[in-house]
Amino acid sequence: MERLLSLSEFDLDYTEHKDSFKDLAKLAAKVTGTEVSLVNLIDSYTQWSISGHGLEIEQMPREDSVCQYTIIDGEYFEVEDLRNDRTFPG
């Protein structure tokens, strides 16, 4: 709850930050050897992709996102290949 309150206090226009984080998304893809990298902010209901590399998406319902799992438990979470993971049918 504290994370959600902090995020709402910023009162961000997510589309405004797309260019600011573009290089970070590209670097993350390069470092991890992936074709896709997204910089996301997640509120109560929505995952907002404020910047990305390899995939153009602005938002999705939180319950459909992979990133929601990283904040649910607070532990390390990795999906090696999303195409082959049973948790996330494509």
N, C-alpha and C positions, 0 to 999 in steps of 0.2 A: 504494500500500500504506500509506503514511504517513497518508493521509486516512482510510482504513478503521480503522486502529489508533486514531487520535484519536477517531473517532466511537464506537468500542466502549468506550473509556475513560470516556465520559460515562455509560454504562449507563442510557440514557434510556427512560422509558416514554412512547412517542410519543403515545399518546392523552391524556396528561396536559397536553400543550402546545397542544391544539386551540384553546382560547379565547384563549390568549396571542398567537397569531399570526393570529387571525381578521381583525382590522383591517388587518394587513399584506397579507393575501391580497386583501381587498376593495380596498384602495388600489392594489395592483399591477394588478388588473383595470381599475380606473378610469383609471389613468395610461396603460396600454397600449391601452385601448379594446377589451378582449376581454370575452367573456362568462364565461370561466373563468380562474381563477388558483389555483395550488396552491403551498404551501410544502412542499417535499419533502426528506427525508433518504434517502440511498441507501447501503445497505450492500453486501456482496458479492453478495447474491442478490435483494434486495427493495428496491423504492422505497416508502417509508413517507410517505404524505401526512399531515403532522401538522396541517395546516389548509388550508381551501380556500374558494373562493367560486365558486358556479355549478356545482359538481360534488361530489357526496358519494362519496368513495372513501378507503379507509384504506390499502390497499396493492396492489401489483401486482408481478409478477416483473420484476426489473430489465431483463431482455432485451426486455420488451414496452414499456418506458418511453421516452418522448421525452427525458427529462432525462438518461438515461445518456450521450447524445451530448455533453452539455456538459462532462462530466468525463473522457471518454475522451481527448480531444485537448488540452483546456485552452484552446482557442481560442474565439472568439465563435461562437455557434451560434444561428440563428434559423429558425423555421418560420413563415412569414407566415400561412398558413392551413392548419391541420392537415387540414381536410376535403379539400383539393385537393393534398396532397403525396403523391407516389408512394412515398416511403420508408415512409410510415405508412398503409397501407391500412386503412380503417375498416370 
